[in-house]
Amino acid sequence: MIFKKVLKFGGSSVGSEEGLKKVAKIIRDASYDENVAVVVSAFAGVTDQLLRCVKLAKEKDKKLKEEINNLISRHKKALSKDNWQYIEKLSKELLAVLEKIEKLGLEEKDTACVLSFGERLSAYIVASRISNAYFVDARELIKTDDNFLNASVDFTKTNHNIRRFFAGKKGISIITGFIGSTQKGETTTLGRGSSDYMAAIFGAALDTEVVEIWGDVDGIMSADPKLVKTAQVLPQISFEEAIEMAYFGAKVIHPVTMVPLIKKNIPILIKNTFNPQTPGTLISGQTLASDSPVKVVTSIDEVALVNVVGISLVGIPGGAARILELMRQRKIDVILVTQASSNHAICFAIKEDRLSTALKSLEKEFAEEIKIKTVSLQVFPSESIITVIGKKYLLYRFVQRKSQSAKSYS
């Protein structure tokens, strides 16, 4: 079966009655004379609500039942009573997992399982609203490792599963975003906001002509419109520019979305569910020429800088590698790294919520050097990284310093 498009819907597109109606119309229009597959995110705010459920279950809080009832009630309102049976089935499954957490404690696999209910509910609801549509649980197709909350995809098995499943299939497939499963069948997630990535995985496996990401913005902007009132929609950008933008602050698309599509040169089109007439932004192997030396400005807030300084590092090869390997082992993403030519100072940036773990690891790794004061650690919390993308993919990156002085650990 040939698929010309994979469409992905998320955010407020699937968070309201108005949004659901527009989503259904866009899908019907797209499938009028061609085969399409659709990936759906959880209703807006539901993933956070499910995380609250996990927290309440862990703490044995009596508010848990009320939270579950509110979540299920919201989804039932989006369906006629004739279609409530599946919702009630999922409600019982969700309650069982949360009761297990209350009794036995919390594991990562439990959190992943709970989070899966957001996409399973929303995809079922969208499928129920469209004739000739059928619900697909992506856990049956997307195979991953057992890093339950940020799983890596086994593309060999996943691509085989997708192609075999869709061979000869008719109708419109409505697929759960965000989730997969281990070889043992345990539920995993690909990380927050990864339904874009899921759409790209299906698009690449099915050799589609385009992957369309439908949200609540007209396209990718030249800057954050909340901060820069003169920001404009970019009609076309390259894969490389999109990756840099996504990784360094642009929230329109998930950073790894482009990866499965680049090899096959399958473009991505960013569109607005609530304003479908606008052309949107095309992401492809090409970029449009610009008269301006600056095309895009992005920023990341809540960043911490960590500076490892000391004479013990001078002239010793591999100092930066030692630190980066330590961060890798702790699954801490290093956003930016710089190094003095003499190696005496190595500075790197990480998300602020990972700072405590990073510091504990560094203090343990350099315990002897810190003790004899040949190495010290300096921390600059609450910083921002600003990235400027200019002509010919030139990148300029600098840190907006908010703190007046560093906190030293030595």
C-alpha positions as CSV (number, residue, x, y, z in Angstrom):
1,M,0.0,0.0,0.0
2,I,1.4,3.4,-1.0
3,F,1.1,6.3,1.5
4,K,1.6,9.7,0.1
5,K,1.4,11.5,3.5
6,V,1.8,11.0,7.2
7,L,0.0,13.6,9.2
8,K,0.7,14.3,12.9
9,F,-1.7,16.3,15.2
10,G,-0.9,17.5,18.6
11,G,-1.1,20.4,21.1
12,S,-4.5,22.2,21.2
13,S,-5.4,20.5,17.9
14,V,-6.6,17.6,19.9
15,G,-7.5,19.4,23.1
16,S,-10.9,20.8,22.3
17,E,-14.1,20.1,20.5
18,E,-13.2,22.8,17.9
19,G,-9.8,21.2,17.4
20,L,-11.1,17.7,17.0
21,K,-13.6,18.8,14.3
22,K,-10.9,20.6,12.4
23,V,-8.6,17.6,12.7
24,A,-11.3,15.3,11.3
25,K,-11.9,17.6,8.4
26,I,-8.2,17.9,7.5
27,I,-7.8,14.1,7.6
28,R,-10.9,13.5,5.5
29,D,-9.7,16.1,2.9
30,A,-6.2,14.6,2.8
31,S,-7.5,11.1,2.3
32,Y,-10.0,11.9,-0.4
33,D,-7.9,10.7,-3.3
34,E,-4.8,9.3,-1.6
35,N,-3.7,7.0,1.3
36,V,-2.7,8.7,4.5
37,A,-1.5,7.6,8.0
38,V,-2.1,9.8,11.0
39,V,-0.1,10.1,14.3
40,V,-1.9,11.7,17.3
41,S,-0.6,13.1,20.5
42,A,-2.4,13.2,23.8
43,F,-5.0,15.8,24.5
44,A,-3.4,19.1,25.5
45,G,-2.3,18.9,29.2
46,V,-3.1,15.2,29.6
47,T,0.6,14.0,29.8
48,D,1.1,16.5,32.7
49,Q,-2.1,15.2,34.3
50,L,-0.9,11.6,34.1
51,L,2.4,12.6,35.7
52,R,0.4,14.1,38.6
53,C,-1.5,10.8,38.9
54,V,1.9,9.0,39.2
55,K,3.0,11.4,41.9
56,L,-0.3,11.1,43.8
57,A,-0.1,7.3,43.6
58,K,3.5,7.2,44.8
59,E,2.5,9.5,47.8
60,K,-0.7,7.5,48.4
61,D,-2.7,10.7,48.1
62,K,-6.5,10.4,48.3
63,K,-6.8,13.0,45.5
64,L,-5.7,10.4,43.0
65,K,-9.3,9.0,42.4
66,E,-10.6,12.5,41.7
67,E,-7.7,13.2,39.2
68,I,-8.4,10.0,37.3
69,N,-12.2,10.7,37.2
70,N,-11.5,14.2,35.8
71,L,-9.2,12.7,33.1
72,I,-11.6,10.0,32.0
73,S,-14.6,12.4,32.1
74,R,-12.8,14.8,29.7
75,H,-12.2,12.0,27.2
76,K,-15.7,10.7,27.5
77,K,-17.1,14.1,26.6
78,A,-15.3,13.8,23.2
79,L,-17.3,10.6,22.3
80,S,-20.9,9.4,22.1
81,K,-21.9,6.9,24.8
82,D,-21.9,4.2,22.2
83,N,-18.1,4.4,22.1
84,W,-17.4,4.6,25.8
85,Q,-16.6,0.9,26.2
86,Y,-12.9,1.2,25.2
87,I,-12.5,4.3,27.4
88,E,-13.8,2.5,30.4
89,K,-11.5,-0.5,29.6
90,L,-8.5,1.9,29.6
91,S,-9.8,3.5,32.8
92,K,-9.6,0.2,34.6
93,E,-6.2,-0.6,33.2
94,L,-4.9,2.9,34.3
95,L,-6.3,2.4,37.8
96,A,-4.7,-1.0,38.1
97,V,-1.2,0.4,37.3
98,L,-1.6,3.3,39.7
99,E,-2.8,0.9,42.5
100,K,0.3,-1.2,41.8
101,I,2.5,2.0,42.3
102,E,0.6,2.7,45.6
103,K,1.3,-0.8,46.9
104,L,4.7,-1.7,45.5
105,G,6.4,1.6,44.8
106,L,7.3,3.3,41.6
107,E,9.5,2.0,38.7
108,E,10.3,3.8,35.5
109,K,8.4,1.2,33.5
110,D,5.3,2.1,35.6
111,T,5.6,5.8,34.7
112,A,6.0,4.9,31.0
113,C,2.9,2.7,31.1
114,V,0.8,5.4,32.8
115,L,1.9,8.0,30.2
116,S,0.9,5.8,27.3
117,F,-2.8,6.2,28.2
118,G,-2.8,9.8,26.9
119,E,-2.0,8.8,23.3
120,R,-4.1,5.6,23.5
121,L,-7.2,7.6,24.5
122,S,-6.7,10.5,22.0
123,A,-5.9,8.2,19.0
124,Y,-9.0,6.1,19.7
125,I,-11.2,9.2,20.0
126,V,-9.9,10.6,16.7
127,A,-10.4,7.2,14.9
128,S,-13.9,7.0,16.3
129,R,-14.8,10.3,14.7
130,I,-13.8,9.4,11.1
131,S,-15.5,6.9,9.0
132,N,-13.2,4.3,7.3
133,A,-10.6,5.0,10.1
134,Y,-9.0,2.4,12.4
135,F,-7.0,2.7,15.6
136,V,-3.4,1.6,15.7
137,D,-1.5,1.1,19.0
138,A,2.1,1.9,18.0
139,R,3.5,-0.3,20.8
140,E,2.8,-3.3,18.4
141,L,5.1,-1.8,15.8
142,I,7.7,0.5,17.4
143,K,10.4,-1.7,19.1
144,T,12.8,0.0,21.4
145,D,15.4,-0.6,24.1
146,D,14.4,-0.7,27.8
147,N,15.2,3.0,28.6
148,F,11.5,3.3,29.4
149,L,11.1,7.1,29.5
150,N,13.5,8.0,26.7
151,A,13.8,4.9,24.6
152,S,15.9,4.4,21.5
153,V,14.2,2.8,18.5
154,D,15.3,-0.5,17.0
155,F,14.9,0.7,13.4
156,T,15.5,-2.7,11.8
157,K,12.6,-4.4,13.6
158,T,10.4,-1.3,13.6
159,N,10.6,-0.7,9.9
160,H,9.9,-4.4,9.2
161,N,6.9,-4.3,11.5
162,I,5.5,-1.1,9.9
163,R,5.9,-2.3,6.3
164,R,4.4,-5.7,7.1
165,F,1.5,-4.3,9.1
166,F,0.5,-1.8,6.4
167,A,0.9,-4.1,3.4
168,G,-2.5,-4.4,1.8
169,K,-4.2,-2.2,4.5
170,K,-7.1,0.0,3.5
171,G,-8.6,2.9,5.3
172,I,-7.2,5.7,7.4
173,S,-4.8,4.6,10.2
174,I,-4.9,6.7,13.4
175,I,-1.7,5.9,15.3
176,T,-0.7,6.6,18.9
177,G,2.3,8.9,19.1
178,F,5.0,8.9,21.7
179,I,5.0,5.2,22.7
180,G,6.6,2.0,21.8
181,S,7.5,-1.3,23.5
182,T,10.6,-3.4,24.4
183,Q,11.3,-6.8,22.9
184,K,9.4,-8.2,26.0
185,G,6.4,-6.1,25.2
186,E,6.8,-3.6,28.0
187,T,5.6,-0.1,27.3
188,T,8.2,2.6,26.6
189,T,8.1,6.3,25.6
190,L,10.4,8.0,23.2
191,G,10.5,11.2,25.4
192,R,8.3,14.2,25.9
193,G,7.2,15.8,22.7
194,S,8.3,12.9,20.5
195,S,5.1,12.3,18.5
196,D,6.7,14.4,15.7
197,Y,9.5,11.9,15.7
198,M,7.0,9.1,15.6
199,A,5.4,10.6,12.5
200,A,8.9,10.8,10.9
201,I,9.6,7.1,11.7
202,F,6.3,6.0,10.0
203,G,7.0,8.4,7.1
204,A,10.4,7.0,6.4
205,A,9.3,3.4,6.8
206,L,6.4,3.9,4.4
207,D,8.4,6.1,1.9
208,T,5.9,8.8,1.9
209,E,6.1,12.0,-0.2
210,V,5.8,14.3,2.8
211,V,5.3,14.3,6.6
212,E,2.9,17.1,7.8
213,I,3.1,18.3,11.4
214,W,-0.2,20.0,12.3
215,G,-0.2,22.2,15.4
216,D,-1.5,25.6,16.5
217,V,1.0,27.9,14.8
218,D,1.3,29.1,11.2
219,G,4.8,27.7,10.8
220,I,8.3,28.1,12.1
221,M,9.0,31.7,13.1
222,S,12.2,33.6,12.8
223,A,12.1,34.2,16.5
224,D,9.8,33.6,19.5
225,P,6.8,35.8,18.7
226,K,6.2,36.2,22.5
227,L,9.5,37.9,22.7
228,V,10.0,39.5,19.3
229,K,6.8,41.1,17.9
230,T,8.2,41.4,14.4
231,A,9.0,37.7,14.1
232,Q,7.8,36.2,10.7
233,V,6.9,32.8,9.4
234,L,9.8,31.2,7.5
235,P,8.4,29.8,4.2
236,Q,11.3,27.2,3.8
237,I,14.3,26.1,5.8
238,S,16.8,23.3,5.5
239,F,17.0,20.1,7.6
240,E,20.2,21.4,9.2
241,E,18.7,24.7,10.1
242,A,15.6,23.0,11.6
243,I,17.7,20.7,13.7
244,E,19.7,23.6,15.1
245,M,16.5,25.6,15.8
246,A,14.7,22.7,17.4
247,Y,17.7,21.7,19.6
248,F,18.4,25.3,20.7
249,G,14.9,26.4,21.7
250,A,12.4,26.4,18.9
251,K,9.4,24.4,20.2
252,V,7.5,23.9,16.9
253,I,9.2,20.6,16.1
254,H,11.0,17.9,18.1
255,P,14.8,18.0,17.5
256,V,15.2,14.4,16.3
257,T,12.2,14.5,13.9
258,M,14.4,15.2,10.9
259,V,16.8,12.3,11.4
260,P,14.7,9.4,9.9
261,L,13.7,11.6,6.9
262,I,17.1,13.1,5.9
263,K,18.4,9.9,4.4
264,K,15.4,9.6,2.1
265,N,15.0,13.3,1.6
266,I,11.4,13.3,2.7
267,P,10.3,16.9,3.4
268,I,8.3,18.1,6.5
269,L,5.5,20.6,6.3
270,I,4.6,22.6,9.4
271,K,0.9,23.6,9.3
272,N,-1.7,25.2,11.5
273,T,-4.8,23.2,12.3
274,F,-6.8,26.3,13.0
275,N,-5.6,28.2,9.9
276,P,-5.1,25.4,7.3
277,Q,-5.1,27.9,4.4
278,T,-1.7,29.3,5.3
279,P,1.2,27.7,3.4
280,G,3.2,26.9,6.5
281,T,6.9,26.1,6.6
282,L,8.6,23.5,4.4
283,I,11.6,21.7,5.8
284,S,13.7,20.0,3.2
285,G,17.2,19.5,1.8
286,Q,17.2,23.0,0.5
287,T,16.9,26.5,2.0
288,L,15.7,29.8,0.5
289,A,18.3,32.6,0.0
290,S,17.9,35.5,2.3
291,D,19.1,39.1,2.0
292,S,19.4,39.3,5.8
293,P,22.6,38.1,7.5
294,V,20.4,36.6,10.2
295,K,17.6,34.2,9.5
296,V,16.6,32.9,12.9
297,V,17.2,33.7,16.6
298,T,16.4,31.0,19.2
299,S,17.0,30.7,23.0
300,I,17.0,28.2,25.8
301,D,16.3,29.2,29.3
302,E,16.9,27.4,32.6
303,V,20.4,26.5,31.7
304,A,23.3,26.0,34.1
305,L,27.0,26.5,33.2
306,V,29.5,24.2,35.0
307,N,33.2,25.3,34.9
308,V,35.8,22.6,35.7
309,V,39.1,24.5,36.4
310,G,42.4,23.3,37.7
311,I,46.1,22.8,37.1
312,S,45.6,19.0,37.2
313,L,44.0,19.4,33.8
314,V,46.8,21.4,32.1
315,G,48.5,19.6,29.3
316,I,46.7,16.3,30.0
317,P,44.9,14.9,26.9
318,G,41.3,13.8,27.3
319,G,40.2,16.1,30.0
320,A,37.0,17.1,28.2
321,A,36.4,13.5,27.1
322,R,36.6,12.4,30.7
323,I,33.9,14.9,31.7
324,L,31.6,14.3,28.7
325,E,31.8,10.5,29.3
326,L,30.8,11.0,32.9
327,M,27.8,13.1,31.8
328,R,26.9,10.4,29.2
329,Q,26.9,7.7,31.9
330,R,24.5,9.8,34.0
331,K,22.3,10.4,30.9
332,I,22.8,14.2,31.1
333,D,22.6,16.0,27.8
334,V,25.5,18.4,27.3
335,I,24.1,21.4,25.3
336,L,27.3,23.3,24.8
337,V,31.0,22.8,25.7
338,T,34.1,25.0,25.4
339,Q,37.7,24.4,26.4
340,A,40.7,26.6,27.1
341,S,43.6,25.8,24.8
342,S,45.7,24.7,27.8
343,N,42.9,22.4,29.0
344,H,43.0,24.2,32.4
345,A,39.3,25.2,32.1
346,I,36.5,23.2,30.6
347,C,33.0,24.8,30.6
348,F,29.8,23.0,29.6
349,A,26.1,23.8,29.7
350,I,23.3,21.5,30.8
351,K,19.6,21.9,31.7
352,E,19.3,23.3,35.2
353,D,17.2,20.4,36.5
354,R,20.1,18.1,35.9
355,L,22.6,20.2,37.8
356,S,22.5,18.4,41.1
357,T,23.2,15.0,39.5
358,A,26.0,16.5,37.4
359,L,27.7,18.1,40.5
360,K,27.5,14.9,42.6
361,S,29.1,13.0,39.7
362,L,31.9,15.5,39.2
363,E,32.6,15.8,42.9
364,K,33.0,12.0,43.1
365,E,35.1,11.8,39.9
366,F,37.5,14.6,40.9
367,A,37.4,13.9,44.7
368,E,41.2,13.6,45.0
369,E,42.0,16.7,42.9
370,I,39.3,18.7,44.7
371,K,40.8,17.6,48.1
372,I,44.3,18.9,47.3
373,K,42.8,21.9,45.5
374,T,44.2,21.3,42.0
375,V,40.7,21.2,40.6
376,S,37.7,23.3,41.5
377,L,34.1,23.4,40.2
378,Q,32.2,26.7,39.5
379,V,28.5,26.9,38.7
380,F,26.5,29.6,37.0
381,P,22.8,28.8,37.4
382,S,19.8,30.3,35.6
383,E,21.5,31.2,32.4
384,S,20.1,31.3,28.8
385,I,21.8,30.2,25.6
386,I,21.0,32.4,22.5
387,T,21.6,31.0,19.0
388,V,21.7,33.1,15.9
389,I,21.5,31.2,12.5
390,G,22.8,33.2,9.6
391,K,23.7,32.8,5.9
392,K,25.3,29.6,4.8
393,Y,24.3,27.8,8.0
394,L,26.7,29.9,10.1
395,L,25.9,29.6,13.7
396,Y,26.6,32.1,16.5
397,R,26.0,31.1,20.0
398,F,26.4,32.9,23.3
399,V,25.3,32.7,26.8
400,Q,23.2,35.4,28.4
401,R,24.7,35.9,31.8
402,K,22.0,36.5,34.5
403,S,23.9,35.5,37.6
404,Q,26.4,38.0,39.0
405,S,28.9,35.5,40.3
406,A,29.6,31.8,40.3
407,K,29.1,29.3,43.1
408,S,32.4,27.6,43.7
409,Y,32.9,24.0,44.9
410,S,36.4,23.2,45.8
